[in-house]
Amino acid sequence: MSFHITCQQDFEQGYLLPIFQHVLQSVSVRQHEQNSTVDVKQYFEEVSFGLEILEIILCWRFSANYRHLQPSLTEDDTITACFPSSWSSTFLDPNFLPLFFEIHQIIQHNEQLNKVAYSCLVQLASVQGPVFHNDNARKEYICNFLISYQALVTRTFKYVISNNWDSIICGEELSGVGQVAKSFLSNFRLQLLLSIKPESLQVLESIGALTVGTIQTLPPGDNVEASHADAQDLFLEFWTIFIEEESARGIDQGIGNMLAELGLSSILIDIASSAFRIYVQKRMEINPEEVDEYEPMSDMVLYSDRLTNIAVLGRIDPDQSLEMLKRILGVKVTELKAIFTEQVKSDYNLHQLYENIHWLTLITGHIIADYAEGEKNMIPRSILHWTGKSEGASFFEVVDLVFQCLDILTVEADSNLLSDISPALAESLLWFVQRWCSTYLLLVPSDYYSLSKTMIEAFSTEGRGIVILDFIIQIVRKNFIIWNANEEVLKQCLRIIDEFSKNGETRNRVLENDGFKDTISFLFDSIEHFPPSVQCDLVQSSATIATYASSDAIRQEYFVNFDRVLSKSLLSQTGRPDFHSIHQNGEIVASLMSTLDMFCGFAASGQPQNQILIFQTVSKHFGTFIAMTELYHSSLTVVSQIFRLFRTFLENQSFSQLLLEDRQVICNAVAQMLQTFANNNISGQSLILYEKREFNEVLFEVISVLHNLLVAQFKDYENNSEHVSATNVSEILFVGTKMIAPLIEQDFLDEPRNCLVFSRLITAQIKHFPEKLPSLPLEVLDNLVKGLEYGSKRPITEIARLAYSGMSRMAQFAVEHRQESSALAHYLDHLVNIIIQNLFFEDLRDDIMEAAAEALFSLLQVRKEQFYMAFNQIVAQQPMEMHPIISKEFSQFATASELALAQASGYLEGAGHSLSEEIGSPITSSLEFRNALVTFEADLTRLLSIMRSLLRVK
C-alpha cells in the first residue's frame, strides 16, 4: 500500500504539473490557430483530446488528501479542487482562465465537448488550497474568473431572452452556467466574493437577470425539457445558498449590513421579488388538462426543493410576496364561496380553480414554515422579524384564506356538492394544516426571544390557539367521514394527528380536549369503514400520542378504549360459533388481516411508558393467535401476518419492563408458535404446495421473531446473567434455528433483507450465549458455522461484519474456556480455513478488513497451529520459485502476529478475569497486527493473482 502511495506522490511531484502545462500550451496554440484554420475536424479532435486530459488533472485528488481520482461530473453538493503551491504560477497566469472560457465558447455546440468544458469550469470555480499563498492571490484568481464568467453569463442571457427554446443547447448552457455559479459560491466565502468590486456585483446582477429570464421564458406547465427545469432549479438554489449564508450573518434582522453598504440590498430584493412574482404567475397559467397526471402529493415531493428555494426568495420581502399570495388567493376563495356557499351557477372552470389553489397552498406553506420530520419546527427567523416589526397583516390573512378554503370544501357527507370537490385539493389543504401545526399550533411565547403581540394573540394558548385546535380536530373528523375510502386523504389527516404528539404542551392540550376524545372514539367505532392501511396507522398514531399523556389516568383511559376496539374486532370473527367452518371465507380472511394489521400498529407504538399496557392487550389473545396459526397453516398470508404481529410486538418490547411471569408468557407463546409452524411446514413435500415467495416471507417473519425475542431479552439489561437465566430464551432460539434451517434455501438468502436478518440471528446467538455452544447438538452447531461462512462471503458490508463478529466471539470464548471448548476445535479450524480463503482468494473489501482482522486475531489465540498448517498448504500449491518471496512476506506478518499474541496473553494473565466480565471491552487486535495483515494480504493477493495469470497464459 505504501509503495502505491509513494508512486503516486512521485508522479504528482515530477510529472503531473509538466503534463498539465504541456497540454495547456498545446491547446492554447491550437486555440490561436483556430481563427485561421479551416480544418475544423482536426481542431475538434485535438482540442477534445487535450480538454479531456485537462479535465482529468483538474479533478485529480492529490495523495496528501488521501483521495483518488473522482468522476468529472460529481453528484456532491460541493466540489472542491485542491492544488499544491507549486501550481500557483500556472493558475495565476492572466491567460490561464480565459483560455478555458474561450474554448467553451467555440465548442459549446458540441454536446459531448461542452459537458467536458463545463466540468473544467466547475472545477476551476472551486480551486482551493496552498495554490493560493494568501488572500490577495485568492482575490486575484477570483477576479480573473469573474471577468470571464461575466462574459459567459451575458452571452447566455442574450440567448435566453431570444426565447429560442427549440434548441437543446440552451438548456445545457443554462445548466452549465448554474453549476459554475453554485460551485464558486459554495467554495468561496461570500464576504470574500463581495469584496471584489465591481466584478462581483456585476456578476450577481447578471445571474439575477438570468434567473428571472429563465423562469420568465420557460413554457407554462410541467412538460418542458429536463435540462431547462434543472437549470431553473440550479439558479434558484444559487440564490438560496447566497441568502442563507448571509442569513447566518444577520439577514433575518433585515438585509445584511455588508449588503447594504455595497448597495446590493435593493438589487437582491428586486431579484428575489421578480423571480418569486414571475414563478407564481407562471404557475397560475398552468392548464391542468395539459398535465399528464394531476397528483398533488407527487408535486409536494417532486417540487419540494424548488418550492423551498422559491420560499427563501419570498422571505426576502415577505410583505410583498404574502400580499401577492393573499390577493390572488382571495379571488379564488371568492370564487369557491360563489360555487359552494352561495351555490351560484357560473361558468367557473373548477379544474383550473383547484389547480391554482393547490399551488398557492403549497407556495404559502413553504414560505410561512420550514418542516423537519420528528421535531417541533420554529418560526422562520425572517418571518419572525418581519411580523414583529410590522405586525405582518398579510401573513395572518393568507393563512386565514387557506383555512377558509378547507372549511368551504369540508362539506357534510350527504351534501350534493361532494361530487364537485377534489380529494386531491383536500389533501393539499390538509398538508398545509399539518405544516402550519408543526410551527404555530398552540404557540409558546417563551420559546422565542421576541414574539409579536399579534402572533401571541392569534396562535398561543392565551390567545385563539385553543379555538384553532378545536377547528382542526373537527376538520380532521369531517374529512375522515367524507373521504372514508380515500387512503391518501385519510393518511394526510393522520399526519396532522401525528403533529399533535411532537410538542409536550400541544400533546397534553390535545389529550385533554373533549373534542379530540370524542373524535378518537368515533374513529375507532367506525374503523372498519376505513382502508386497512389507514386502520393500522390510525391505531398507531392514536396510541403514540396517548402514550405521552401527562398523567397515568389519561393514558389509561385511552388505552382501555384501544383494548376494547381491538378485542371487539378480533372476537367479532374468531368468536363466532361457526368460525371454524367459515374461516376460509374471503370476507372473514380479509377482516382478520385488517384486525391483525391494527394489532401490528398498536404494538408498533411501544414505548417504556406503555409497554405494560400493550402487553396486557396483546397477550390476552396469544392463545387465539396460536390457534389461528394452526387453523390457517395452509394460508401463508395469514400465517405471515400473525408472525409479523409477534415480530412488531417484540421489536417494541423490553423485558426489563415486565414481570418474570409476563416474560415467560411471551417465551411460551413464541415456542408454541414455532412448534405449530414446524409441525405443518417442516417436510419438503409440503413446501411444494406453497408459493415460494409467500413462504420466504413467512420465514423472514419467523427469523425476525427469534431475533427480536433475543433483543427484547437483553434490552436495558446488557449481559445480566441472573436476568438471562430467568427465562428459556436461549433454548427457544437454538431449537428455533434448528427448525427453520432446513427450510432456508438459496433463493431466500439471495434477498439482502432476508440474509441480513438471518445473519443477525446467528451472530446474536453466538454473542449472547457462547457458553451454550459446546453442548449444542452437532446439527445446530453445523447450521451456525455454515451461517457464519455464508455471511462472510456476502458482498453486503453489514452481513460480512456480522459474520466475522460471530467468528471472533466464538474464538474469544474458546480462549477463556479452553477445556470446555474442546468440542468446538473442529469448527474453529474450519473458521480459520474460511478466513484464509477469504483473505487470499476472495476480493476482501477495505470496509470489512478490520472485522476480518479481529476474527483472525481471536482465532490465532486458540488455533494458531491450524493457521500455520493451512497457510503452508497454500504455499505448497504454488510454484517453487515463489516460495522464498511468500516466505519472506509471511515471516514479517508472523513476527507482528507473535508480538500481538504475546501482548494479549499478558493481558489475560494479568487481568485475572474473563472477557465476559468486561462487557463491550474484548481484547482486540493491535494496530500493528492489523497493519501487518493488510500489507501481507495485499502483497500475497497480488503475487497469487500474478501466478494465476501466468498459468492462464501458459
N, C-alpha and C positions, 0 to 999 in steps of 0.2 A: 504493500500500500504506500509506504514512504517513498519507494522507488518511483511510483507513478506521479506522486506529488512533486518530487524533485524534477522529474522530466517536464512536467507542466510549467513549473517555475522557470526552468532554463529556457523553455520555448518562449514564455512570456517576456522574459528579460532580454533575450538575444535576438528573437526573430519576429515577434508579433507586431511591434511598432514599425520596424522596417518594411514588413509586408504591407501594413496599413498605409504607410507613407508612399510606398511604390505604387500601390493600386490607386491611391488618391491622385498621384501625379499622372498616371496613365489615363484615368477617367477625365481629369482636368484637361489634358492635351486633346483628347477626343472631343470633349465638350467645346473647346475653342475652334477645333477644326470643323465642327458640325455645320457652322454657318456657311462654309464654302465647300462642303462635301455633298455630293449627290447620291453617294451610296448609302442610302438611309438604312437598308437592311443590315449592312455590315456595322454601321454605327450602333444600331439597337442591340446586335449580338454582343459587341464588345462592351458596351455600357451595361448591358444586362448582367454579363459575367462579373464585371468589376463591382457593380452595385450589390450583387448577392454576396460577394466576399466582404464588402464593407459592412453589410448588414450583420453577417456572422460575427465580425470583430466587434461591432458596436453592441451586440447582445452578449459579448463574452463576459463570463463571470470569473474573475481572477482567483487564483488559488488562495490568496491571502484572505478572501471572503468565504472560503470553503464552499464554493458554489461551482456548478458545472455549466456548460453551455445550455442556454434555455431557448425555447422556440421563439421565433421572431414576433409572433402575434400572441402575447401572453394574455391570459384571462384575468390576471391580477388587477385589482383596482389601482394600484400604484406601481409604475415601472421605474426602476432606478438603475442608472448606468454608472458604475464607479470605475474610475481610471486612475492610474498612479501619476505621480508628479512628473515623471519623465515624458508624459504625453502633453504637457502643458503648452509648449510652444506650438504644437500642431493644432490644438483646439482653439488657441487664442489667435491664430493667424487670421487676419481680416478676410482672407479669401476662402477660409475653410467652410463656414456655414453657408454663405451664398452659393457655393458650388452645389450643395445638395438641393437647395430650393430651385436653382436653375435646371438641374437635371429633372427634377419633378415636373417643372413646367413643360418640358419638351416631351416627356414620356407619359404624361397624365392620361392620354387616350388609350394607352396600352394597359389593360386591366391588371395583368399579372405584374408588370413592372411598377405600376402605380402603387400596388399594395406593398411591394418591397421598399419603394421610395418613402412611403408614409411610415413604414416600420422604422426606417432610419431616422426620420424626423421625430418620431415619438421618442426614440432613444436619446437623440440629441437634446430634446426638450427636458430630459431628466438627468443630465450629467451631474454627478456629484463626486466628492472625494478629494484626494490630495492633488488632483489635476488643477485645482484652484488653490494657489498659495495663500490667498487672503480674500477678503470681501471685495476689494477693488477688482481683482482678477475675475471673480464671480460676476460682478456687475458688468464688467466689460463684455463677458461672454453673453450674458442675458441681453444686454443692449443690442449686440450684433444679431442675436437670434430674433429679438422682437422686430427689428427693422425689416428683416427678410420675411418674417411671419406676417407682418402688417401688409406687405405687398400681396402675399398669398390670400389673406382674408379679403382684401379689397377686390381682388380678381374674382374670387368665388362669389362675393356678394353681387357683383355685376351679372354673373351668370344666373344667380338665383332670381333676381328681380326681372330677368328676361322671361321668367316663367316657362322655361323650356324643360318641362317635366317628362318629356318623352325619352330623354337620354338617361341611360343608367349611370353615366359618368357623373351626373350632377349629384346623385345620392351618394356615390362613392367618395366624391370630393368633399361633400359636406361632412360625411362620417370621418374622413381622414383629418380634416381641419379640426373637428371637435375632439378627436383623440389627442391631437397635439396640444390643444388648449388645455385639456384636462390634465395631461401629463406635466406640463410646466407649472400649472397652478398647484398640483399635488406635491411637487418636489421642491419648489422654491417658496420660501416664506413670503406671505402676502406683503408684509412690511418691506421686504427687500425689493419685491417687484414694483411696488408703488413708489419706491424711492428713485426709480429710474424714469425721470421725466424728460421730455413729454412722451417718450415712446410707449410707456405702459398705459397711459391714459388713452392714447390714440388706438392702441390695440383693444383695450376694453370697450371703447365706444364702437369700434368696428365689429367686435364679437357680439355686442349687444344688438347692433343693426342686423347682423347676420341671423341672430337668434329670432328676432321679431320677423325678419323676412322669411325665414324657414317656416315658421308657424303660419304666417300670412299666406304663403303661396302653396302650402300643402292642400291638395284636394280635400273637400269635406268628406267625412265618413272614414271608415277604417280600411277601405280597400285601396291602400297606397303601397308603393314599393317599400319593402322591408328596410332597404338602405336609407330611404328618406325618413322613415319613422325612427330608425336608430340614430340618425343624425340629430333629429329634434331632441331625442332623449339625452344625447351627449351634451348639447348646448344647455339644456335645462339643468343637467347635472353639474355642468361647469359653474353656473351661477349659484347652485345650491352649495357647492364647495366654497365658493368665494364668500357667500353671505354667512355661512356657518362658521368659517374661520374668523371673519370679522365679528360675528356674534359673540364668540368667546372673548373678544376684546372690548365688547360694550355696545354692540349694535342694538341690543334689546333695551337700551336706555336712549333710544333714538339712533340715528346713524352714527357710526363710529367717529370719534374726534378726528382721526387722521384722514378719513374720507372727506370730512367737512373742510379740513384745511387744504386738501388737494382739489377742492371743487368737484369731487366725484359724487357727493351726496345727491344732487339733483339729477346727475346722469344715471345713477343706479336706480333712483325712484322712477325715472322716465322709462328705463329699460324694463324694469320689473312690472310696472303698471301697464305698459304697452303689451308685453308678452302675455300677461295674465288676461287683459281685456280681449285680445285677439283670440287667445285659446278658448275662452268661454264663448265668444261669438261663433267660432268655428264649430264648437260642439253643439250649439243651438241650431246650426244649419244641417246637422245630420238628419237624413231621412231614414227612419227605421226600416222602411221597406227595402232599402238598398243594402242593409246589413244582413249577412247570411244567417246569423243566429243572434237573437237578442237574449243574451244571458247576462243579467246584471252581476251575478256573483262572479262570473268569469271576468267582467270588467273590473271588479274590485281586486281581482288577483292579477290579471294581465297588465293592467294600467296602474298598479299600486305605486311603482317607482315614479312614473310620470306625474301622477296626482300628488305625490309627496313633494316633488320638485316644484310643481305649479303652486302648491300651497306655500312653500317657502317664499316664492316670489310675491304671492298675495299678502303675506305678512309684512313685507317691507312697508306697505302703506295700507294697513288693514281697514282704515276708514273708507278709502276709495274702493277697495276690492269687495268688501262686505256690503257697501252701499250699492254697488253694481248688482251683486247677487240678490240683495233684498228687492231691488227694483224689478228685476226680471222675474224672480220667484213670486213676488206679489201679484204680478199679472197672471201667472199660471194658477195661483191659488184662487184668484177671482174667477178664472175660467172653470176651475174644479167646482167651486161653490155653485156656479150657474148650472152646472150639469147635475151635481149630486145633492145639493142642498135645496136650491130653488127649483130644480128639475125643469130648467128652461130648455126647450128643444132648440138645438142650434146645429150649426154646421162644423162644430169643433172637430178637429182630427185628433181622436183620443190617442192613437199610437204616437203621433208627434208630440202631443202634450205629455204623455207618460215618459217618452224618451228625454224630453227637456228636463222634466222634474227629476228624473233619475240622475242625470249628470250634474244638475245643480246641487242635488243632495250629496253626491259623492265629493264634489269640489268643496262644498261648505264644510262637510265633515272633516276633510283633511286640513282645512285652514284652522278651524277652531280647536282641534285637539290632535295630539300625537297619540300613538297607540303602540303598546308593547304587551305581548301575552304574559299573563300571570302576575301582573303588578298594577298598583294604583298609579295612574298617569297624572302628572301635574299639568297645570295650565301652561301653555307655551309662553315663554317669557315676553315675547313681543306683544302677544295679546294681553298679557297681564299688565304690562307697562302702559299700553295704549288705553285700555279700559280704565286704568287708574288715573290717567291724565285727562281723558276727555269723556269719561263715563261710557263711551262706546255704545251709543244707542243702536246703531245698525247691527251690532253683534247680537243683542238680545232680540231684536226684531226679526232677523233672519232665522234664528233658532226657533222662535215662536212660529214662523211661517212653515218650517218643516214639520213641527208638531201639529200644526193645523192641517197640513196635507194628510198626515197619518190619521188624524181624528176624522176627517171627512171621509176617507176611504175605508175606515173601520166601521162598516155598516152592520146592521143586525143580520143574523144568519138567514132569516126568511125574507130579506129585502129583495125586491125585484131589480135593484141596482147592482146586486152582487155579480151578475154575469158580465157587467161592464168594467169590473175592477181587475186590474192586472196583478196577479200574485207576485210577479217579478218586481213590480214597483213597491208593493207592500214589503217585500223582502229588503229592498234598498232603504226604505224609510226606517224599518226596524234596525237595519245595520247602523243607521245614523244614531238611533236611540242608544244602541249599545256603545258606540264610540263616545257619545256625549256622556253617558252614565259613567264611563271609565274615568272621567276627569271632573265632572261638575255635580253629579248627584250627591246631595247632602254635603255640600262643600264645607270643609273645616277651615275656618279663617286662620287658626293657629299654625296651619301647615305652610303659610306664606308670610314673608317678611312684610308685605304690603298688599292689601286687597281692597278694591274699591267698595264703597258703601252700597252701590247699586248691585254689584256682584253678590255681596253678602245677603242683601235683601231678596235677591232673585233665587238663589240656589242653596243657601245654607239651611240648617235645621231651624235656626231662629227666624229665617225668612219663609219663602214659599217652597222650600225643599220637600217638606212632607206632602204638600199638595201635589207637587210634580210626581213624587213617588207613588201616590195613590193613583194618579192618572196613568202612569206607566204600567202599574200592576193590572189595572183594568184593561188597558190596551192589549197587554200580553194575553190576558184571559180571553178577550173577544177574538183575537186573531187565532188562538187555539181552536175556538169554536168554528169560525167561518172558513179556516183553512185546515180543517182536521185531517184531510187526506194529502195535503201538500207537504212533503217531507222537508223541502228546503226552507219554506217559510217557518215551519214549526221549529226547525233547528236554530234558526235565527232568533226566535223567541227564547229558546233555551240559553243562547249565548247571553241574552240580557239577564236572565236569572243567574248565570254564572258570574256576571259582573257584580251582582249583589254581594258575593262572598269574598271579594278581594280587599275590602276595607272594613275594619272592625266596627266603626261607627255605623256605616251603612248596613252591614250584616245584622247587627243587633236590632236596628230600627226596623229592618225588613221582617225579621223573625217575629218581632212583637206586633207587627202590623196585622190587624184583624183581616184586612182585605187580602193580604198575602196568604194567611192561614186558610181563608175560605177558598182562595184560588187553588192552592195546592190540594186541598181536599176535593175540590171539584174536578181538577185534572186527574187525580188518582181514581176517583169514582168513574171517570169517563175514559180511562186509559186504554180500554180495549178498542176504542174508536180511532186511535192514532196508529200510524205506521209502526211496525215492530222496532225499527232502529230508533225511533223517537221515544218509544216506551222506555227502552233501556237508558237513553240519555236523560230522560225526564227523572227517572228514579235516581240516577247517579248525581245529577245536578242538585236535586232536592235534598238528598241525603248529605251531600257535601256541605251545602250551606247550613243545614240544620246541625251538623257536627260542631260548628264553631259558635253555637249559641252561648250567650254569656252565662247562662245558668243550666244546671243539670235538669231542672224541671222542664224548661222549654225544649231542650234536646230530647228528653224522654217523651214528651208529648208528640213530637214529630215522628220519632222512631216507632212509637206504638201504632201510629197511623200507617207507616210503611209496612210494619209487620202484618197489620190487618189486610192491607191491599194485596201483598204478595201471597200470603197464606190463602186468601179468598180465591185469587186467580189460580193457584195450583190445585186447590181442593175442588174447584168448580169442574175440573176434568177428572183428576185421579180419584176423587171421592164419589164419583157416580157409581151406582150399583152395577151398571153394565159396562164399566170401563174396560175390563179385560176382553170383552167380546167386541168392542168397537174401537180399541186403542189404535188400530191401524187406519181408521178413518182419516181422510185428508184434513178435514177441519179440526179434528181433535189433535192431530200431529202439529198442525200449524199453530194452534192455540198453545200447546205445550212448549213449542220452540220459543214463542213470544214470552211466555212466562219465565222460561229458563234464561232468556236474554235479560229480562228485568232483574232476576236474581243476580246475574253477572254484573249489571250496572250497580246494583246495591252493594255487592261485595267489593266492587272497584273503588267505592268511596271510603274504604277502610283507612282510618287514622287512629293514633293512640287513644283519642277521646271517645271513639265509637266502636272499637273492635269488639268489646264485650257485647254490646247491643247487636252488632252484626252477627256475631257467633250465636247468640241466643235465637235470632230469627232463622238463620240458615240451618243450624244444627238440628232444630226440631224436625226438619224434613229430610235428614240424612237417610233414614230408612226408606222413604219414598223414592229418593234419587237412586239408591242401590237397587231397589225393586224395579225401577224403570230401566236400569242398565241391563237387567236380566230380561225383562219383558221386551225391550226394543233391541235385543242383541243383533238382530238381522238388519236393523236400520242404523247404519253408521252415522248418519247425520245427527240423529238424536243422541246416540252414544257420545259423539264428539262434543255436542253441546253440554252434556252433563259433565264430562271431564273438563271442559272449558270453564264451567262454573267452579269446580273444585280448584282448578289452576288459578283462577282470578281470586277466589276466596283466600287461598294460601299465600298468594303473592302479596296480599294486603293485610296479612295477619302476622302477629308476633306472639310466640308462645309466652313471652315474658308478661303479657297482659292477662293470661288465662291461668286458671287453677289447674293443678295436676290432673284432676279427673276430666276437665274440659279438654286438655291436650290429648289425653288418652282416647277420648271420644273421637277426636279428629283422626288419630292414628288408626283406630279400629275401622272407621268408615273408609279411609283410603285403602286399607288392607282388604276389606271386603269388596270394594270396587275393583281392585286389581285382580282379585281371585275370580270374581264374576266375569270380568273381561277375558281373563286367561282361559277359563273353562269353555268359553264359547268361541274363542278365536285362536287357540294355540295350535291347532292342527293345520298343516299345509293344505289339506284338502278343502277346508272351509274358506281359505283365503281366495281360492279361485272364483268363489261366488261373489266376491266384493269388487266394487270399482276401486282400482288401485289408488287413485288419488284420494278418495274418501278415506280409505283405510290408513294411508300415510298421515292424513290429517288427524285421525284418532290417535295414531302412535305419537305424533307430536304433542298432543294434549296430555297423553298418559305420561310421557317422559317429563313434560313440564310440571305435572302434578308431583312427581317424585322429587324433582329438583327444588320446587317451591316448598315442599314439606321440609326438606333439609334446611333451606334458608329460614323458614319460619321458626324452626327449632333453635337455630343459633342466633337469630336476630336479637340484638340487645344483650346477648349472653356471652358472646365470643365462645371460648372453649371451656366453659364451666363444666367440668366432668360430672359433678353431682347433678346438675340440671339435665345433662345429656342422658345419664343413666336412668333418669326417672321415666323415660318413655322408650318404646321399642322402635324408634325411627330407623336406626341402622339396620335392624333386621328387615324392616319393610323395604328399605332401599335396595339391599343386596338381593333379597328374594324377588323384588320387582324387576331389577335389572336382569336376573336370570330368566324371568318370564318373558320379557319383551325382546331380549337379544336375538332369539331365533327368528323373530318376526321382522327384524330390520334387514332390509336388502339394499343393494347399491343405489337404486333409484330414490330411496328415501334419503340417504346420506348425500346424494348429489345436490339436494336442495340446501343452500347455505344455512337457512334458518334452522332446518332440522338437524344438520350436522353440528351446529353451534350448541343447541340445547342438549344434545346427546353428549358432547364433549364436556359441557359444564357439569352434567350429572356425573360422568365418570371421574373427572378430576376432583369434584367436591367430595365424593365418597372417599377417595384416597386421602385427601387433605384432612378431613374431619374424623375419619375412622381408620387410621393406619394400623392401629393395634388389632383390628379385626382381620387384616389381610392374611396373616399366616394360617388362620383356622378356617378360611373360606374354602368351599368346595372348589376343586380344580376347574370345574366348568365356569364358575363365576370369575375366578382369577384370570382364566383364559380370555373371557369377554372383556375384562378391564384392561388387560395389557394390549389386546387387539385394538381396543378403542384408542389407547394412547398412541399406538403405532400408526393407525389410520389418521388420527388428528395431526400428528407431527409432519405428515406429508401433504397436508392440505395447503392450498395457496392463500387461504384467508389467515391473516396475521393473528387475530384473536384465538382462533381454533388451534393453531400451531403452538402459540404461547401456553394455552391451557394444557396441551398435551405434555410439553416439556416441564411445566409446573408439576403435573402429576408424577412424572418420572422422578423429578427432583425430590418430591415429598416421600415417595416410596423408598428411595435410596437413603434419605435422611433418617427415616425410621429404622432402616437396616443398620445404619451407623450407630444409632442409640441403643438398639436391642439386637446385638449380633447373634446371640443364642436363639432368641425367639424367631428371628427372621431367616433361619436356615432353610425354611420351606420356600422362601422367595428367591433363593440363589439362581435357580433356572430362569426365572422371569427377569431378574436383574441382569443376567448375562445377555438375555435377548434384547433388553433395552440398550445395553452397551453396543450391541451389533447394529441396532436401529440408528443410534446417533452417529456411529461411524459411517454407516451407509448414507445418511442424510448429509453429513458434513462434506464428504468427499465425492459423492456420486450423484447428489441432487443439487439443484440450484437453490441453496440456502440463502435467503434474503437477509440484508443487514438488520432489518427491524425485528428479526427473531433470533439473531445470533446470540444476544445476551441471554435469552431464555435457554437456548441450547447449551451455552457455556455453563450456566448454573446447573443444568441437569447433568452434564458430563462431569463437572467438578464433584457433585454429590455422589455420582456412581463411582468415580475414581477412588473415593474414600473407602469404598467397601468392595469394589470389584476391579481393582487396578490391574491385577494379573490378567483378567479376561480382556481388558482393553489392549494390553501389550500383545497378547496372543492373537487377538483378532486383527490388530494392525499389521503384525508380522505376516499374517496370511495374505493380506493385501499386497505387501511388499513382494512376497514370494511370487505373486502372479505377474509382476512387472518384469520387463527385460533387465538382464543382469547389469547392463551399463547404467541403468537408472538407480540401482541400489545405493551407491555411495552418496548421490545427491539427496535421495529421500532420507537416508540415514542421518545425514548432516542436519537436514531440516528438522527431523524428528528429535534429534538429540537436544536441540535448542528448546523445543517445546517440552520435552521430558524434564529438562532441568528446571524450567519455570513451574511445571506441574508439581514436581517433588518438593520444591520450596513452599508452594502454596499449601500442599497437603500437610507438610510439617507444621506450618503455622496453624492450620485448622486443628491438627491433632493436639498441639499445645494448648489451644483454646479449650478444647473439650476436657483435657486432663485438669487444667487449672480451674475451670468453671465448676466442676463437681456436680453438674446437673444436666438434665436432658434438654434437647431443643424444645420439646413440647412445653417446657416451663417458661420459655421466652417467646410468647406469642408475638408474631409479627417481626421477630428478630432471628431468623435462621442464619446459619453460617453460610455466607455467600462467597463466591469465588473472588479472589483478589483481582485488582485491576491488572496486575502484571500477568496473571493467568489468562484473563480474557484477551488481553492484547496479544499474548503469545499464541493463543488458539486462533485468533483472527488471522495473524500473519501466517501461521502454519497451514491453516485451511486454505487461504488464498493461494499460497505458493504451491502446495501439493495439488490442489484442484487444477491449477494451470499446467503442472507437469503431467498429470494424468490425462488432461484434455489433449495436450500435445501428442502424447503417446498414442491415444486413440485415433487422432487424426493421421499420424504416420502409418498406423496399422491399416487404416482405410485406404491410404494411398498405395500401400504395398498390395 
